Amino acid sequence: MTGSAEATINHDTVFLIASEVRRFLEPRWIEFQRQRGLVIASHPSTGMCRLSAMFLLHVLERELPAGGWQCLGGSPDPADEDVDPTLGLPGGYRDGNGDWSGHYWIADGGFELVVDVTADQFGGETVVVAEDATDNGYRENYAPAAVRERMKDVRDRVAGWLGEWSGEYKVGWSTSRSSPNPRPR
């Protein structure tokens, strides 16, 4: 990384945080899907990218505030009302077969890191911390205002999960530990 965030943000720390977020979210995804009468997919992260990205954004902002974190998204569908045509098509996540799907993820302010805890729904890794978004199958084409608007739809659920997270994790746990075990409150 370059810039002012270089001293405080590194790949390993971000991966540690994202891995712990993933572990925390997995049972909540299943419960969320059950509450809505949805069939639990073979990958519990299926359809959970928006909720998970917003949750991850808040955790990264608390743990690594110098990152300038932001939620990004995209879609391969030109009819998707959230797509900004000036950003091009396709957008979202490109799987190993070259197919694109609508998706949300987190990036640092310098667009040097992509962080994703739900790429496995498309056959990707369970936790992705990639240093080159384009080479790793991510392309933003949702308008930033559209992303902010879509995040409003999930804020109450995310707020509840953040309350649970705060009960388990004291701010600063990720930089004070060399392992992903949370520091007790």
Beta strands, then each sheet from edge to edge (+ up, - down):
strand 1: 70-74
strand 2: 92-94
strand 3: 100-101
strand 4: 103-107
strand 5: 114-116
strand 6: 128-130
strand 7: 138-139
sheet 1: 1+ 4- 5+ 6-
sheet 2: 3+ 2- 7+
end
